[in-house]
Amino acid sequence: MPQRILLVEDEEKLARVVELELGYEGYEVTKAADGREGLSLALADDYDLILLDIMLPQLSGIEVLRRLRKSSSVPVIMLTARDAVSDKVSGLDYGADDYVTKPFEIEELLARIRAALRHGRALSESEVFECGELKMDVPRREVTVNGTAVGLTKREFDLLGYLLKNKGIVVTREQLLENVWDFDFDGGTNTVDVYIRFLRGKIDDAFGIKLISTVRGVGYVIKDEQ
Ligand code: CA
């Protein structure tokens, strides 16, 4: 089955070129020309990846991403104007997986897409993890605490998944970077701490439970009831 990509882009010419190139590569592409349409398509259907322009009519790409991330961890690559640093920052805050700066070479876009899709498969076994009140259903990409859904970004989901997979074992920041981030990621190990903080905010703090423990000087661990 071809992998399905949703392209949300209002520049018609660019959208058509990208659609054509992705089609050659064997992807099935659905297009949306404004943020509102993009969001409703993204919520209504299962895509393997979303390419999301930031400057969009109706609803900005950042707003689409913010709303999408309440319930979905689908990989999202943002398409940004050159040097729009603040766009990148807010996009990251809302859980974008990667960026491509316009104008881009199609080869670069394809490489980013392949990396994001490969990455999305890292955890795609038919696994269901449980730890106390927390449950992670990997094939459904769902996390719940006592039955209440937790909206995680793809990165947060993968990070939590890796920790749950290694339940009871202390994992180092380097191990997490290697297994949860892309091999060529150069953000440094404090990136891991930042994402652990995101996870704790959404799970430990939000539900008043103690899920992720820090092992000082070593890394992190998730354990069953101590
Ligand atoms: Ca645009």
Residues whose N, C-alpha, C, O or C-beta is under 5 A from the ligand:
A	BS01	CA	D10 E11 D53 M55 L56
